[in-house]
Amino acid sequence: LTIRLKRPGDRFRHLGLPRASKLKSQLSARKVPREHRDQLVVLAEETRIVAVEGLPPAAAAALHDGTRQVLRIRIRRSP
């Protein structure tokens, strides 16, 4: 897993979405201010995004009855 910032053209399918769409569009729809969008933390596995700060997890990374391990990530921002 890699922790990185959002990149132009990123696509993401979070839990509840029928298919992947541009991350930029999802953030815009959620009314995330533009000045914050480029600073959001993205957790990726190779080229596939698993989680984005402030959004539900990817459908493939969501908890289910067979889940055995959970990775909890806390993001702390300095003032």
C-alpha positions as CSV (number, residue, x, y, z in Angstrom):
1,L,0.0,0.0,0.0
2,T,1.1,3.5,-0.8
3,I,0.0,6.8,0.8
4,R,0.0,9.6,-1.7
5,L,-1.8,12.7,-2.7
6,K,-4.6,12.9,-5.4
7,R,-3.4,12.9,-8.9
8,P,-5.0,14.3,-12.1
9,G,-7.1,11.6,-13.7
10,D,-7.5,9.4,-10.6
11,R,-10.6,7.2,-10.8
12,F,-12.2,5.6,-7.7
13,R,-15.2,3.3,-7.0
14,H,-16.1,3.7,-3.3
15,L,-18.7,1.6,-1.5
16,G,-22.1,2.3,-2.9
17,L,-21.1,3.4,-6.4
18,P,-22.0,1.2,-9.3
19,R,-18.7,1.9,-11.2
20,A,-15.6,3.9,-10.9
21,S,-15.7,7.6,-11.8
22,K,-13.2,10.5,-11.7
23,L,-12.2,11.4,-8.2
24,K,-12.3,15.0,-9.2
25,S,-16.0,14.7,-10.0
26,Q,-16.8,12.9,-6.8
27,L,-15.1,15.6,-4.7
28,S,-16.9,18.3,-6.6
29,A,-20.2,16.6,-6.0
30,R,-19.5,16.4,-2.3
31,K,-18.7,20.1,-2.4
32,V,-15.1,19.7,-1.2
33,P,-13.4,23.1,-1.6
34,R,-11.0,23.2,-4.5
35,E,-8.1,24.3,-2.2
36,H,-8.5,21.1,-0.2
37,R,-8.9,18.6,-3.0
38,D,-5.2,18.5,-3.9
39,Q,-4.2,17.9,-0.3
40,L,-6.4,14.9,0.4
41,V,-4.6,11.7,1.3
42,V,-5.1,8.7,-1.0
43,L,-4.3,5.1,-0.1
44,A,-3.5,3.0,-3.1
45,E,-2.5,-0.5,-3.9
46,E,-0.4,-0.3,-7.0
47,T,-2.5,1.8,-9.3
48,R,-5.9,1.0,-7.7
49,I,-7.2,3.5,-5.1
50,V,-8.4,1.7,-1.9
51,A,-9.4,4.8,0.2
52,V,-9.6,8.5,0.0
53,E,-9.7,10.8,3.0
54,G,-13.3,11.8,3.6
55,L,-14.9,9.2,1.3
56,P,-16.2,5.7,2.0
57,P,-13.7,2.9,1.3
58,A,-13.4,1.2,-2.0
59,A,-16.0,-1.5,-2.5
60,A,-13.2,-4.1,-2.7
61,A,-11.8,-2.9,0.7
62,A,-15.0,-2.7,2.6
63,L,-15.6,-4.9,5.7
64,H,-17.7,-8.0,5.3
65,D,-18.5,-11.2,7.3
66,G,-15.2,-12.8,6.3
67,T,-13.0,-9.9,7.3
68,R,-10.1,-11.1,9.5
69,Q,-7.9,-8.0,9.7
70,V,-8.6,-4.3,9.7
71,L,-6.1,-1.5,9.0
72,R,-7.0,1.7,10.8
73,I,-5.3,4.9,9.6
74,R,-5.5,8.2,11.4
75,I,-4.6,11.4,9.6
76,R,-3.3,14.2,11.8
77,R,-2.8,17.6,10.3
78,S,-0.6,20.1,12.0
79,P,-2.2,23.6,12.5
